[in-house]
């Protein structure tokens, strides 16, 4: 069901991400505040995506009725990671940084809205309560480790 723990965990992350995006959007220039907030957002988004892929998406990929939605979301994670990589490379004081940030924010908000409105209900309908419980456990165990890993990784590393 849609109020299962895994969906509550993911929605709580999404709500935190919305707030972080809003706060970061209010910063300006290459300020310490912008750098700090961007780094916090970057690591959070990378960790969330990895833990979500290792838990929910891995399970969905094994289910024929859910496979296409999971693949679509994995590709959107890659797109957001590429945006984050570009943002790392752009001078934060330039208008190009703000333009790219706004593009990334728009795409990410679209992604999480789509997950919450379409993918989560579809997954809840097709997954057993036991599977949802297992997925939540995997997500909750992986997220802290992924936060540590994200602090050491540059987003978009596989960009060409």
C-alpha angles and dihedrals in degrees: 000000000000094000092057116132095256092056091045090051093050093044090050089054091048091051090050090049092051090054092046091050091050093049093046090049089060094058124093141208124348091316123157087242092057093046092049095045093045092051091050091049093045095053092043094051093046093048093045092050094048094047092045091050092048093049118024101018094046089056093044092051089060091055114078093210092053102035098094093051091049092049091049091052093047089054090050090051088054090050092052091047089053090051090051090050091052091048090053089055098047123084104255092218093059125095086234090067093053092046092051091045091053090050091049092046091051092049093046094048089050089050096051093043089053091049093050097042101038116008101044094050090047092049091046090053094050103037126075121239087247091055091048090051092050091047091051091051092051092047093048091049095045100045098072091046091047091051089057092047093047091055087063098041131082112222118242092024090154092057114127 
